[in-house]
Amino acid sequence: MIYIIGTVILILIIIAAIVFLKYYKLKDIRTSIDMCAEKIDELLEKKLEIVNELLKNIKKDSIKKGFSYDENASLYDREDALFNVAFEINKYVKETGNKKVSKNMEELSTLEENLDGLKDFYNTNVLNYNEIFLKKPFNKIFKLLKFEQFKSFKIRKLQEYEIFKN
């Protein structure tokens, strides 16, 4: 009888240790995700400034009217809106050869590269996080501990996106 009780206690200790280790792994990854999301948010603010500056120098009204940006929207929706307008601006500049906006376009290109790197890092961490979070039977415990599943960013390059959109 003592062996059975000892075995059950040992199994419970092992399960508790696994939950404890996975909990702290999730917590560390979540911290990385949160820090990366803050950096992405900062870059999106800079991108919004550049896009607004570019829109002032562009004569095509359809781009201006087609752009809507909700600062209260999710990080993913704001990124998507800025990506789409940047794509349209880039296409317009290539078609017209507008030289007034070349400096802003270079800044936008550099910012896009930085955003792509951050989104890759973010998505890698989200993939790792969701993989741990969704494993059964621990997912029920993690939900009780107020963890939730994360969404990842779409990774698109302006040049590659242009091929598919046309």
C-alpha positions as CSV (number, residue, x, y, z in Angstrom):
1,M,0.0,0.0,0.0
2,I,2.9,2.4,0.8
3,Y,4.4,1.7,-2.6
4,I,1.2,2.7,-4.3
5,I,0.9,5.9,-2.4
6,G,4.6,6.7,-2.9
7,T,4.2,6.0,-6.7
8,V,1.1,8.3,-6.9
9,I,2.9,11.0,-5.0
10,L,6.0,10.7,-7.2
11,I,3.8,10.9,-10.3
12,L,2.0,14.0,-9.0
13,I,5.4,15.6,-8.2
14,I,6.6,14.9,-11.7
15,I,3.4,16.3,-13.3
16,A,3.7,19.4,-11.0
17,A,7.3,19.9,-12.0
18,I,6.5,19.6,-15.7
19,V,3.6,22.2,-15.4
20,F,5.9,24.5,-13.4
21,L,8.7,24.3,-16.1
22,K,6.2,24.8,-19.0
23,Y,4.6,27.7,-17.1
24,Y,7.9,29.5,-16.8
25,K,8.8,28.7,-20.4
26,L,5.5,30.2,-21.5
27,K,6.0,33.2,-19.3
28,D,9.5,33.8,-20.8
29,I,8.2,33.5,-24.4
30,R,5.3,35.7,-23.6
31,T,7.6,38.4,-22.3
32,S,9.6,38.2,-25.5
33,I,6.4,38.5,-27.5
34,D,5.2,41.5,-25.5
35,M,8.6,43.3,-25.9
36,C,8.6,42.6,-29.7
37,A,5.0,43.8,-30.0
38,E,6.0,47.1,-28.3
39,K,8.9,47.5,-30.8
40,I,6.6,46.7,-33.7
41,D,4.1,49.2,-32.4
42,E,6.8,51.9,-32.3
43,L,7.9,51.1,-35.8
44,L,4.2,51.3,-37.0
45,E,4.0,54.8,-35.5
46,K,7.0,55.8,-37.4
47,K,5.6,54.2,-40.5
48,L,2.3,56.0,-40.1
49,E,4.2,59.3,-39.9
50,I,6.1,58.5,-43.1
51,V,3.0,57.3,-44.9
52,N,1.1,60.5,-43.9
53,E,4.0,62.6,-45.2
54,L,4.0,60.6,-48.5
55,L,0.3,61.0,-48.9
56,K,0.7,64.8,-48.7
57,N,3.0,64.7,-51.7
58,I,0.9,62.3,-53.8
59,K,-1.7,63.6,-56.2
60,K,-3.7,60.4,-56.6
61,D,-6.8,60.7,-54.5
62,S,-7.8,57.0,-54.7
63,I,-4.8,56.1,-52.5
64,K,-5.7,58.8,-49.9
65,K,-9.4,57.8,-49.8
66,G,-8.6,54.1,-49.7
67,F,-6.4,54.5,-46.6
68,S,-8.1,54.1,-43.3
69,Y,-6.1,53.7,-40.1
70,D,-7.7,53.0,-36.7
71,E,-5.3,53.6,-33.9
72,N,-7.6,51.4,-31.6
73,A,-7.4,48.5,-34.0
74,S,-5.3,45.4,-33.3
75,L,-1.6,45.5,-34.0
76,Y,-2.2,43.1,-36.9
77,D,-4.9,45.2,-38.5
78,R,-2.9,48.4,-38.2
79,E,0.2,46.7,-39.7
80,D,-2.0,45.3,-42.5
81,A,-3.5,48.7,-43.3
82,L,-0.1,50.4,-43.4
83,F,1.4,47.6,-45.5
84,N,-1.4,47.9,-48.1
85,V,-1.1,51.7,-48.3
86,A,2.7,51.4,-48.6
87,F,2.2,49.0,-51.4
88,E,-0.1,51.4,-53.3
89,I,2.3,54.3,-52.7
90,N,5.2,52.2,-53.9
91,K,3.3,51.2,-57.0
92,Y,2.3,54.9,-57.7
93,V,5.9,56.1,-57.2
94,K,7.2,53.5,-59.7
95,E,4.5,54.4,-62.2
96,T,5.0,58.2,-62.0
97,G,8.7,58.5,-61.1
98,N,7.9,61.1,-58.5
99,K,11.2,62.4,-57.2
100,K,9.8,64.5,-54.4
101,V,9.1,61.4,-52.3
102,S,12.4,59.5,-52.8
103,K,13.8,60.2,-49.4
104,N,10.6,59.2,-47.7
105,M,10.5,56.0,-49.8
106,E,14.0,55.1,-48.7
107,E,13.0,55.6,-45.1
108,L,9.9,53.5,-45.7
109,S,11.9,50.7,-47.3
110,T,14.3,50.6,-44.4
111,L,11.5,50.6,-41.9
112,E,9.8,47.8,-43.8
113,E,13.0,45.7,-43.5
114,N,13.2,46.3,-39.8
115,L,9.5,45.4,-39.4
116,D,9.9,42.2,-41.4
117,G,12.8,41.2,-39.1
118,L,10.7,42.0,-36.0
119,K,7.7,40.2,-37.4
120,D,9.8,37.1,-38.1
121,F,11.1,37.1,-34.5
122,Y,7.6,37.7,-33.2
123,N,6.1,34.9,-35.3
124,T,8.8,32.4,-34.2
125,N,8.1,33.2,-30.6
126,V,4.3,32.9,-31.2
127,L,4.8,29.5,-32.9
128,N,6.9,28.2,-29.9
129,Y,4.4,29.7,-27.4
130,N,1.3,28.3,-29.2
131,E,3.0,24.9,-29.5
132,I,3.5,24.7,-25.7
133,F,0.1,26.3,-24.9
134,L,-1.9,23.9,-27.1
135,K,-0.4,20.7,-25.9
136,K,-2.9,18.5,-24.0
137,P,-3.6,18.1,-21.1
138,F,-1.7,21.2,-20.0
139,N,-3.7,23.6,-22.2
140,K,-6.6,23.5,-19.7
141,I,-4.2,24.4,-16.9
142,F,-2.7,27.3,-18.9
143,K,-6.2,28.6,-19.8
144,L,-7.0,28.7,-16.0
145,L,-3.8,30.6,-15.5
146,K,-5.0,33.3,-18.0
147,F,-2.7,32.4,-20.9
148,E,-4.2,32.8,-24.3
149,Q,-3.2,31.8,-27.8
150,F,-1.5,34.4,-30.0
151,K,-2.0,35.3,-33.6
152,S,0.9,35.7,-35.9
153,F,1.7,38.4,-38.6
154,K,1.5,37.9,-42.3
155,I,5.0,38.1,-43.7
156,R,5.0,39.8,-47.1
157,K,7.6,41.6,-49.0
158,L,6.6,44.6,-51.1
159,Q,8.4,43.2,-54.2
160,E,6.9,39.7,-53.8
161,Y,3.5,41.0,-53.0
162,E,3.5,43.1,-56.1
163,I,3.7,40.0,-58.3
164,F,0.7,38.4,-56.6
165,K,-1.5,41.5,-56.5
166,N,-1.0,42.3,-60.2
